[in-house]
Amino acid sequence: MAAFDPWDPAFLADPYPAYAGLRERGRVIHYERTDQWLVPHHADVSALLRDRRLGRTYLHRYEHEDFGRTPPPTEHEPFHTLNDHGMLDLEPPDHTRIRRLVSKAFTPRTVEQLKPYVTKLAGELADQLVERGGGDLLADVAEPLPVAVIAEMLGIPEGDRAPLRPWSAAICGMYELNPSEETAANAVRASVEFSDYLRELIAERRKSPGDDLMSGLIAAHDEGDRLTEQEMISTAVLLLNAGHEATVNATVNGWNALFDNPDQLALLRADHSLIPGAVEELMRYDTPLQLFERWVLDDIEVDGVVIPRGAEVALLFGAANHDPAVFSAPERLDLRRTDNPHISFSAGIHYCIGAPLARMELVASLTALLEKAPTLRLAREPRRKPNFVIRGLEGLDVEV
């Protein structure tokens, strides 16, 4: 049985056999290299995502020292200031307050209004790929679509969008296990540059508001909803990062899985009504976010094992999405799968606020490519990113 080793290229190429080994070992396993408790079963991951004895942060209740943790290095402060004021890393009441404001931009009605824009852009990107006879599906389709959509929602001018993806990639490097000093330095630099840019954008929107989300957050603040400038900046960065990272990786992971399973790709080409269900199955089959961390705020017990306050649990989404207790033949890509309670969008109070938008983008992208490039095929073996937590490819070269 393959070993769980997030730094082993063989594991990164296909972590799912190692997850099967973890599930056989038990419901919770202490992993010394990261000092985390690994949780590989669907039922436990789902339950702990909803358990309020765990939190994305502990700073709303404890100081670092009281919690048995060392404060982050001072040179990392710009990253942590940015990260720690976003709702993903906040707990109630701050999380509740910010999410309530942001959720207005992600109501079903608001998302549905974006559909013509998303569909048109997906079609244009597919057309351009076909005109060139192929290209890198990652750079040419998977990235531009969600980045443009979230930038449009935030009101970031088109001419300012080029650094968004590099900034996001640098910041997201800090979410990997035991990031290097180089990774941390890159994240700090990107945090400073992105924050400085957004501070200027907020100043502009104060003088000249639009109908974008950033203007809406400023207006809510001015009306007394108590959103600080740092919270606005952190919220914008979180929405950009979370608003495209998963969609980008779900797109390339999904197409890579389809190329690896030509019978399923043929099925999809023959019946486009399968596309919405296919999006769910592709997100389950090769999960874009493999792991989500939680701090233990009060002692918990899992299968007779007490996990003490101050510990960290690693909820393994990829393992949960391949749990045979929930999914029949989980290692098989089955686009006709109907019972599919995957947890790729998380659960509980931190359930992905942009899930409806992500689904719309994935459906639009898949539909456009199937319609406009029905003979799309892999040009060369893809290059996988050397990442574990955020699972994706360096590129996906295709030809028409």
PESULCOR-V562811 format. One record per residue. N is the residue number from 0. PHI is phi in radians with two decimals (999 if undefined). NEAR is the number of other ideal C-beta (glycine too) atoms within 8 Angstrom. Layout:
N_PHI_NEAR / N_PHI_NEAR
This chain:
0_999_7 / 1_-1.09_9 / 2_-1.59_8 / 3_-1.34_12 / 4_-2.61_7 / 5_-1.12_9 / 6_-1.92_5 / 7_-1.61_8 / 8_-0.96_6 / 9_-1.15_7 / 10_-1.14_15 / 11_-1.10_11 / 12_-1.13_6 / 13_-2.73_7 / 14_-1.39_11 / 15_-1.18_10 / 16_-1.09_9 / 17_-1.14_13 / 18_-1.11_14 / 19_-1.03_10 / 20_-1.12_12 / 21_-1.11_13 / 22_-1.09_10 / 23_-1.20_7 / 24_-1.26_6 / 25_2.70_7 / 26_-1.55_9 / 27_-2.59_13 / 28_-2.30_9 / 29_-1.37_7 / 30_-1.98_11 / 31_-1.13_5 / 32_-1.11_6 / 33_-2.08_8 / 34_0.92_7 / 35_-2.19_11 / 36_-1.73_13 / 37_-1.46_13 / 38_-2.12_14 / 39_-1.81_14 / 40_-1.67_12 / 41_-1.00_12 / 42_-1.07_9 / 43_-1.26_12 / 44_-1.05_16 / 45_-1.08_11 / 46_-1.20_8 / 47_-1.25_14 / 48_-1.09_14 / 49_-1.75_8 / 50_-1.47_9 / 51_-1.37_5 / 52_-1.38_8 / 53_-2.03_11 / 54_-2.57_11 / 55_-1.29_10 / 56_-2.35_10 / 57_-2.11_11 / 58_-1.25_8 / 59_-1.36_8 / 60_-2.19_6 / 61_-2.38_8 / 62_-1.41_6 / 63_-0.93_9 / 64_-1.15_7 / 65_-1.11_6 / 66_-1.60_11 / 67_1.35_5 / 68_-2.10_8 / 69_-1.58_4 / 70_-1.03_5 / 71_-1.12_7 / 72_-1.00_5 / 73_-1.06_5 / 74_-1.22_6 / 75_-1.60_11 / 76_-0.93_9 / 77_-1.02_10 / 78_-1.13_13 / 79_-1.20_9 / 80_-1.06_10 / 81_-1.14_15 / 82_-1.20_12 / 83_-1.35_11 / 84_-1.82_13 / 85_-1.57_13 / 86_-1.15_11 / 87_-1.12_8 / 88_-1.92_9 / 89_-2.09_13 / 90_-2.04_8 / 91_-1.00_6 / 92_-1.54_5 / 93_-1.10_10 / 94_-1.03_12 / 95_-1.07_9 / 96_-1.09_11 / 97_-1.24_13 / 98_-1.09_11 / 99_-1.04_8 / 100_-1.20_12 / 101_-1.21_14 / 102_-1.08_9 / 103_-1.09_9 / 104_-1.46_9 / 105_-2.15_11 / 106_-1.19_8 / 107_-0.92_6 / 108_-1.17_6 / 109_-1.13_10 / 110_-1.12_12 / 111_-1.07_7 / 112_-1.16_6 / 113_-1.42_12 / 114_-0.99_10 / 115_-1.04_6 / 116_-1.12_9 / 117_-1.11_13 / 118_-1.10_10 / 119_-1.11_8 / 120_-1.15_13 / 121_-1.05_15 / 122_-1.14_10 / 123_-1.12_8 / 124_-1.15_14 / 125_-1.16_15 / 126_-1.03_9 / 127_-1.11_9 / 128_-1.11_17 / 129_-1.14_10 / 130_-1.03_6 / 131_-1.46_8 / 132_1.38_7 / 133_2.36_10 / 134_2.63_10 / 135_-1.67_9 / 136_-1.05_15 / 137_-1.15_15 / 138_-1.31_9 / 139_-1.61_12 / 140_-2.29_14 / 141_-1.08_16 / 142_-1.37_11 / 143_-1.05_10 / 144_-1.14_16 / 145_-1.20_13 / 146_-1.11_13 / 147_-1.12_10 / 148_-1.15_16 / 149_-1.25_12 / 150_-1.14_12 / 151_-1.10_10 / 152_-1.09_12 / 153_-1.35_12 / 154_1.48_12 / 155_-1.45_9 / 156_-1.00_6 / 157_-0.99_5 / 158_-1.22_4 / 159_-1.73_10 / 160_-1.51_11 / 161_-0.97_5 / 162_-1.37_10 / 163_-1.05_12 / 164_-1.14_10 / 165_-1.07_8 / 166_-1.04_11 / 167_-1.06_14 / 168_-1.07_8 / 169_-1.16_11 / 170_-1.14_16 / 171_-1.19_10 / 172_-1.03_11 / 173_-1.29_11 / 174_-1.54_6 / 175_-1.31_11 / 176_-1.29_9 / 177_0.84_6 / 178_-1.08_9 / 179_-1.31_6 / 180_-1.12_5 / 181_-1.13_6 / 182_-1.05_11 / 183_-1.10_14 / 184_-1.10_8 / 185_-1.13_10 / 186_-1.16_15 / 187_-1.11_13 / 188_-1.04_9 / 189_-1.13_13 / 190_-1.09_15 / 191_-1.14_9 / 192_-1.15_10 / 193_-1.13_13 / 194_-1.11_12 / 195_-1.05_8 / 196_-1.08_10 / 197_-1.18_12 / 198_-1.08_10 / 199_-1.15_8 / 200_-1.12_12 / 201_-1.10_13 / 202_-1.08_8 / 203_-1.14_8 / 204_-1.19_14 / 205_-1.11_7 / 206_-1.35_5 / 207_-2.42_5 / 208_-1.16_7 / 209_-2.11_8 / 210_-1.81_4 / 211_-1.57_11 / 212_-1.15_12 / 213_-1.08_14 / 214_-1.09_12 / 215_-1.14_12 / 216_-1.18_14 / 217_-1.13_13 / 218_-1.11_9 / 219_-1.10_10 / 220_-1.10_11 / 221_-1.15_6 / 222_-1.50_6 / 223_1.76_4 / 224_-1.50_8 / 225_0.98_6 / 226_-1.83_12 / 227_-1.29_8 / 228_-1.06_7 / 229_-1.10_8 / 230_-1.13_11 / 231_-1.09_15 / 232_-1.10_14 / 233_-1.12_13 / 234_-1.14_15 / 235_-1.08_13 / 236_-1.15_16 / 237_-1.05_11 / 238_-1.11_14 / 239_-1.19_14 / 240_-1.11_11 / 241_-1.24_11 / 242_-1.35_14 / 243_-2.38_15 / 244_-0.97_12 / 245_-1.13_12 / 246_-1.18_14 / 247_-1.02_13 / 248_-1.26_14 / 249_-1.11_15 / 250_-1.14_15 / 251_-1.31_15 / 252_-1.05_14 / 253_-1.14_16 / 254_-1.15_12 / 255_-1.07_12 / 256_-1.14_13 / 257_-1.14_13 / 258_-1.14_10 / 259_-1.33_7 / 260_-2.22_9 / 261_-1.03_8 / 262_-1.15_6 / 263_-1.26_12 / 264_-1.14_10 / 265_-1.10_8 / 266_-1.04_11 / 267_-1.19_14 / 268_-1.11_8 / 269_-1.42_5 / 270_-2.52_7 / 271_-1.25_8 / 272_-1.19_4 / 273_-1.40_11 / 274_-1.01_12 / 275_-1.01_8 / 276_-1.17_12 / 277_-1.12_12 / 278_-1.02_14 / 279_-1.12_11 / 280_-1.20_13 / 281_-1.17_15 / 282_-1.20_13 / 283_-1.26_12 / 284_-1.11_10 / 285_-2.34_9 / 286_-1.18_13 / 287_-1.15_14 / 288_-1.93_11 / 289_-1.46_12 / 290_-2.56_12 / 291_-2.32_9 / 292_-1.72_10 / 293_-2.45_12 / 294_-1.56_13 / 295_-1.55_15 / 296_-1.46_10 / 297_-2.42_6 / 298_-0.84_9 / 299_-2.23_11 / 300_-2.21_8 / 301_-2.19_12 / 302_0.95_7 / 303_1.46_4 / 304_-1.71_9 / 305_-1.49_6 / 306_-1.83_12 / 307_-1.39_7 / 308_-0.92_8 / 309_1.69_9 / 310_-1.42_11 / 311_-2.16_10 / 312_-1.84_15 / 313_-1.95_13 / 314_-1.46_13 / 315_-1.56_14 / 316_-1.06_15 / 317_-1.07_13 / 318_-1.20_14 / 319_-1.07_15 / 320_-1.28_15 / 321_-2.09_12 / 322_-1.38_14 / 323_-1.16_8 / 324_-1.22_6 / 325_-2.05_9 / 326_-2.02_12 / 327_-1.27_4 / 328_0.79_7 / 329_-1.11_10 / 330_-1.39_5 / 331_-1.75_5 / 332_-1.31_11 / 333_-2.33_8 / 334_-1.23_11 / 335_-1.65_7 / 336_-1.04_11 / 337_-1.83_5 / 338_-1.55_5 / 339_-2.41_10 / 340_-1.46_6 / 341_-1.13_9 / 342_-2.06_13 / 343_-1.11_13 / 344_-1.72_8 / 345_1.24_11 / 346_-2.88_9 / 347_1.34_8 / 348_-1.20_7 / 349_-1.75_10 / 350_-0.96_9 / 351_-0.99_10 / 352_-1.19_8 / 353_-1.70_10 / 354_-0.97_9 / 355_-1.07_9 / 356_-1.20_12 / 357_-1.05_15 / 358_-1.08_10 / 359_-1.06_12 / 360_-1.12_14 / 361_-1.16_15 / 362_-1.12_11 / 363_-1.10_14 / 364_-1.14_15 / 365_-1.11_13 / 366_-1.08_11 / 367_-1.07_13 / 368_-1.22_13 / 369_-1.15_12 / 370_-1.34_9 / 371_-1.64_11 / 372_-2.32_11 / 373_-1.16_7 / 374_-1.85_5 / 375_-0.95_9 / 376_-2.52_8 / 377_-1.25_9 / 378_-1.56_7 / 379_-2.74_5 / 380_-1.02_4 / 381_-1.25_12 / 382_-1.82_7 / 383_-1.47_9 / 384_-1.14_9 / 385_-1.42_5 / 386_-1.93_9 / 387_-1.92_12 / 388_-1.07_11 / 389_-1.75_13 / 390_-1.62_14 / 391_-2.83_12 / 392_-2.07_13 / 393_-1.23_7 / 394_-3.02_10 / 395_-2.48_13 / 396_-1.37_12 / 397_-2.26_14 / 398_-2.42_8 / 399_-1.86_10
